[in-house]
Amino acid sequence: MKEILKTTLSLIVILLFSTLTLEAKTPKSKGSKTSVLVVRGGHHYDSPAFEKMCESLKGVDVDLMLNAHLYAMKIDEIKEKYDAILFFDQNKRYPELKRNKKLYMDLTDAGIGMVFLHFTLSSQPDWDEYHELVGGKWFLRSHTKDKSKVSKYYPEKTVDIKIVDPEHPITAGISDFTLTDTYYGKIYMRNGITSLLTSDDTDVAPSIAWTQKYNNSKVVYIMPGFSKGAFENPSYKKLVANALKYVGAQD
C-alpha cells in the first residue's frame, strides 16, 4: 500500500512539474491575443488610468515594465515573448547610451512591431535616427537653435478627430470622434508616413496619428494619450488596440 501511495505521489509531482515547465516555456500567445511589452518611464502621466487601459485592451495581453528593464533584455528574449512593443517613455535630458540605440535598431532588424504614444515624440532630442523610426519629432526649445521652429503643445484641448481611411486595419470600426487631451503643433513629420487621423484645427499638426514601415518593423505613432479622459475613451482604446494588433501581425 505504501509503495502504491509513493508511486502515485511521484506521478503527481512529475505531472505538476511538466505542466509548470510547459507554461514557463510557452512564448507569446499565437493565434489568439497579441502579446505586448509596455515600456514606461521618464515622464509623469495618469499611471493608474493608463495601466487600467492597457489591461483592458481587447485582443491584447500586456506586460508593463520600465524602460531600464527593456534595456536589460536581449533581442531573442523579446522576440520570443512579444509580438509588439508599446512605448510610453521619454528621455530628453541625457544622451542615449550607445547600447540602447543599438537595441532600438536591432528591434527593427528583428521586425518587432512598435507603437509610440504622445510624449515619445519629444524623446531623444539629439538622436535623429530615433525620430526617423517614430516618423516625427517635437522640437524642444533647449535643443533647437532656431527658436522660430520650436514645437507647440496645447493641453486640455478639445479636438474633433477625423478618420483618414476607415478601411485601414488600425482605424477599422472607429468613427470620427471628439477627444480632449494634449496635442502638438509645428512638429516634424517624415516623408512617406501614412496619416491615420487628422482634424480641422489649424493649431494642431496636420496628422494626429500615422503609420510607416521602418526597416522590418511596422510602426505607429499616436499623438493624444496623456489624460484619464483619453485612456477611458472607447474610440481611443480601440485605436491603440488596433494599432498593436496591426504592428504585431506577421505579413
Buried (B, 14 or more C-beta within 10 A) or exposed (E): EEEEEEEEEEEEEEEEEEEEEEEEEEEBEEEEBBBBBBBBBBBEBBEEBBBEBBEEBEEBBBEBBEBEBBBEBEBEEBBEBBBBBBBBBBBBEEEBEEEBBEBBBBBBEBBBBBBBBBBBBBBBBEBEEBBBBBBBBBBBEEEBEEEEEBBBBBEEBEBEBEBBEEEBBBBEEBEEBEBBBBBBBBBBBBEEBBBBBBBEBEBBBEBBBBBBBBEEBBBBBBBBBBBBBBBBBEBBBBBBBBBBBBBBEEE
